[in-house]
Amino acid sequence: MIDPGRINIFERWDSQQAVTTFRGSGPSQEQSAVMLAASVSEYAVADARSLT
């Protein structure tokens, strides 16, 4: 473990509208108070296959 105080969150959304609605609300005041930094990226994935 490189940084025990770090949390990485990965999300998968069904539609652009769903993520836009969610992102529009932003973090709560409690969440913002403890967040040191945030980075949001969007990736276009052409295909996926299960590895299990």
C-alpha positions as CSV (number, residue, x, y, z in Angstrom):
1,M,0.0,0.0,0.0
2,I,1.5,3.3,-1.1
3,D,-0.7,5.7,0.8
4,P,-3.1,4.3,3.5
5,G,-5.0,7.5,3.6
6,R,-5.9,7.5,-0.1
7,I,-9.1,6.3,-1.5
8,N,-9.6,5.6,-5.2
9,I,-13.1,5.4,-6.5
10,F,-14.0,3.9,-9.9
11,E,-17.5,4.1,-11.2
12,R,-19.4,2.7,-14.2
13,W,-22.4,4.6,-15.5
14,D,-25.2,3.5,-17.7
15,S,-25.6,6.8,-19.5
16,Q,-24.1,10.2,-19.9
17,Q,-27.3,11.8,-18.6
18,A,-27.0,9.7,-15.4
19,V,-23.4,10.9,-14.7
20,T,-24.2,14.5,-15.6
21,T,-27.1,14.5,-13.1
22,F,-25.0,13.0,-10.4
23,R,-22.0,15.3,-11.0
24,G,-24.3,18.3,-11.1
25,S,-25.0,18.0,-7.4
26,G,-21.3,18.0,-6.3
27,P,-20.0,16.7,-3.0
28,S,-21.7,17.5,0.2
29,Q,-20.1,20.0,2.6
30,E,-19.0,17.1,4.9
31,Q,-17.3,15.4,1.9
32,S,-15.6,18.6,0.7
33,A,-14.3,19.3,4.2
34,V,-12.2,16.1,4.2
35,M,-11.2,16.0,0.5
36,L,-7.7,17.2,-0.2
37,A,-7.9,16.8,-3.9
38,A,-10.1,15.4,-6.6
39,S,-9.6,14.4,-10.2
40,V,-12.3,13.2,-12.6
41,S,-11.6,11.7,-16.0
42,E,-13.9,10.2,-18.6
43,Y,-12.7,7.4,-20.9
44,A,-14.3,6.1,-24.1
45,V,-14.1,2.3,-24.1
46,A,-14.8,0.5,-27.3
47,D,-15.2,-3.0,-25.9
48,A,-15.0,-5.1,-22.7
49,R,-14.6,-8.8,-22.0
50,S,-14.8,-10.7,-18.8
51,L,-11.6,-12.2,-17.5
52,T,-13.3,-14.5,-15.0
